[in-house]
Amino acid sequence: MGLIGKFFGSDSKPAVVSSKFADSQLVGVNTKPRSSARRDLVKLALRDTMRKHGVPSDWIDCRSLSVLTREQQSGMHVQFLVRKADQQVLPFVHALQESFWREIESIDPQARQWLFSVGWEFYGKAEPQQVAAPQTPTAAPAPVEPEDDLASDLQALQALMTAPAVLESESQQPAAAKRPA
């Protein structure tokens, strides 16, 4: 067989496919009812999760993709589509996802074997947020004082600086000199 024949698939060997979509003709007919039931299960679990968290039903939708692995194991990938209020939902994505997993596993304990991944997609333009950076304590600005107050404070400071010298000289005097007469 020539090189052109290999490119155009005229080879008699079937091509090896790593994963197949459930809607393709390569997947057996018996997996379609199972994937349909799993899709309904995912939608039910998402609806219950959103209801428990008080999320309106039109904010989040889901898309599921049924696949068949190399080992011929059927499963699916789920993607949550945040259609509205993404700024309000974003801080709670992890909590919603964990709650979804608990909900789906309460219905089907084998869910982690066929639900391969959960992803998120956000619609709409991202609005720039002003993130509040942690404030570092800064020194308060010194109050503005009139010049006469500044001069008097400077004199008081100079008096304090010379005061220890006066005290030291008094401590070196004899005790009799320290006593008042």
C-alpha positions as CSV (number, residue, x, y, z in Angstrom):
1,M,0.0,0.0,0.0
2,G,1.3,3.4,-0.9
3,L,1.7,6.5,1.3
4,I,-1.3,8.1,-0.2
5,G,-3.4,5.1,0.6
6,K,-2.4,5.3,4.2
7,F,-3.4,9.0,4.4
8,F,-6.8,8.5,2.9
9,G,-7.6,5.4,5.0
10,S,-7.8,2.8,2.3
11,D,-5.8,0.5,4.7
12,S,-7.8,-2.5,5.7
13,K,-7.0,-2.1,9.4
14,P,-9.5,0.0,11.5
15,A,-8.2,3.1,13.0
16,V,-7.5,3.1,16.7
17,V,-9.7,5.8,18.5
18,S,-8.8,6.9,22.0
19,S,-12.2,8.1,22.9
20,K,-15.4,8.0,21.0
21,F,-18.4,10.3,21.2
22,A,-21.7,8.6,22.2
23,D,-23.5,10.2,19.3
24,S,-21.2,8.6,16.8
25,Q,-22.0,5.5,14.9
26,L,-19.0,3.6,16.5
27,V,-20.8,3.3,19.8
28,G,-23.2,0.5,20.3
29,V,-26.9,1.2,20.5
30,N,-27.1,-0.2,24.1
31,T,-25.1,2.8,25.6
32,K,-27.6,5.5,24.4
33,P,-30.3,4.7,26.9
34,R,-27.7,4.6,29.7
35,S,-26.2,8.0,28.7
36,S,-29.7,9.5,28.4
37,A,-30.5,8.3,31.9
38,R,-27.2,9.7,33.2
39,R,-27.8,13.0,31.5
40,D,-31.2,13.2,33.3
41,L,-29.5,12.2,36.5
42,V,-26.9,15.0,36.1
43,K,-29.7,17.6,35.4
44,L,-31.7,16.4,38.4
45,A,-28.6,16.6,40.7
46,L,-27.8,20.1,39.4
47,R,-31.3,21.3,39.9
48,D,-31.5,20.0,43.5
49,T,-28.1,21.5,44.3
50,M,-29.1,24.9,42.9
51,R,-32.4,24.7,44.9
52,K,-30.5,23.9,48.1
53,H,-28.1,26.8,47.6
54,G,-30.9,29.3,46.5
55,V,-29.5,29.8,43.1
56,P,-32.1,30.8,40.5
57,S,-32.7,28.1,37.9
58,D,-31.9,30.4,34.9
59,W,-28.4,31.3,36.2
60,I,-26.7,27.9,35.6
61,D,-27.3,25.3,32.9
62,C,-25.3,22.2,32.0
63,R,-23.9,20.5,29.0
64,S,-22.9,16.9,29.0
65,L,-20.7,15.0,26.6
66,S,-21.0,11.2,26.5
67,V,-17.7,9.4,25.7
68,L,-16.4,5.9,25.4
69,T,-12.8,5.3,26.7
70,R,-10.1,3.0,25.2
71,E,-11.2,0.3,27.6
72,Q,-14.8,0.6,26.2
73,Q,-16.0,2.2,29.4
74,S,-18.9,4.6,28.8
75,G,-19.0,7.8,30.8
76,M,-19.5,11.5,30.4
77,H,-18.0,14.9,31.0
78,V,-20.2,17.6,32.4
79,Q,-19.8,21.4,32.0
80,F,-21.8,23.9,34.0
81,L,-22.7,27.0,32.0
82,V,-23.0,30.1,34.2
83,R,-25.3,32.3,32.1
84,K,-26.1,35.1,34.6
85,A,-24.7,36.7,37.7
86,D,-21.2,35.2,37.3
87,Q,-19.8,37.7,39.7
88,Q,-22.2,36.4,42.4
89,V,-21.7,32.7,41.6
90,L,-17.9,32.8,41.3
91,P,-17.0,32.9,45.0
92,F,-19.2,29.8,45.5
93,V,-18.1,27.6,42.6
94,H,-16.2,25.2,44.9
95,A,-19.1,24.9,47.3
96,L,-21.6,24.3,44.5
97,Q,-19.4,21.7,42.9
98,E,-18.8,19.8,46.1
99,S,-22.5,19.9,46.8
100,F,-23.3,18.6,43.3
101,W,-20.9,15.7,43.8
102,R,-22.6,14.8,47.1
103,E,-26.0,15.0,45.5
104,I,-25.2,12.9,42.5
105,E,-23.4,10.3,44.7
106,S,-26.4,10.1,47.0
107,I,-28.5,9.1,44.0
108,D,-25.9,6.9,42.3
109,P,-23.0,5.7,44.5
110,Q,-21.1,4.7,41.3
111,A,-21.2,8.2,39.8
112,R,-17.4,8.8,40.1
113,Q,-16.8,5.8,37.8
114,W,-18.8,7.2,34.9
115,L,-18.7,11.0,35.5
116,F,-15.2,11.7,34.4
117,S,-15.0,15.5,34.9
118,V,-17.0,18.6,35.9
119,G,-16.1,21.9,34.4
120,W,-17.3,25.5,34.4
121,E,-17.9,28.0,31.6
122,F,-18.8,31.6,32.2
123,Y,-20.7,33.7,29.7
124,G,-20.7,37.4,29.3
125,K,-17.9,39.9,29.6
126,A,-15.8,39.9,32.7
127,E,-16.3,43.1,34.6
128,P,-13.1,44.5,36.1
129,Q,-13.3,44.3,39.8
130,Q,-11.4,46.5,42.2
131,V,-9.8,44.0,44.4
132,A,-9.2,45.4,47.9
133,A,-5.5,44.8,48.6
134,P,-4.7,44.2,52.2
135,Q,-3.9,47.6,53.7
136,T,-0.6,48.0,55.4
137,P,-0.6,50.2,58.4
138,T,1.0,53.5,57.6
139,A,2.1,56.3,60.0
140,A,-0.4,59.0,60.4
141,P,0.7,62.3,59.0
142,A,2.0,64.7,61.6
143,P,-0.4,67.4,62.4
144,V,0.5,70.7,61.1
145,E,1.3,73.1,64.0
146,P,1.9,76.8,63.9
147,E,5.5,77.9,64.1
148,D,5.2,79.3,67.6
149,D,4.0,75.9,68.9
150,L,6.9,74.3,67.1
151,A,9.4,76.7,68.7
152,S,8.1,76.1,72.2
153,D,8.2,72.3,71.6
154,L,11.8,72.6,70.5
155,Q,12.7,74.5,73.6
156,A,11.0,72.0,75.8
157,L,12.9,69.2,74.1
158,Q,16.2,71.0,74.6
159,A,15.4,71.4,78.2
160,L,14.8,67.7,78.6
161,M,18.0,66.9,76.9
162,T,20.0,69.0,79.3
163,A,18.1,67.9,82.4
164,P,19.9,64.5,82.8
165,A,23.3,66.4,82.9
166,V,21.9,68.5,85.7
167,L,20.7,65.4,87.6
168,E,24.1,63.6,87.1
169,S,26.0,66.6,88.4
170,E,23.7,66.8,91.5
171,S,24.3,63.1,92.2
172,Q,28.0,63.6,92.3
173,Q,27.8,66.3,94.9
174,P,28.4,65.3,98.6
175,A,25.3,64.4,100.6
176,A,25.7,67.4,102.9
177,A,25.5,69.7,99.9
178,K,22.2,68.1,98.8
179,R,20.5,68.7,102.1
180,P,18.6,71.9,102.6
181,A,19.8,74.0,105.5
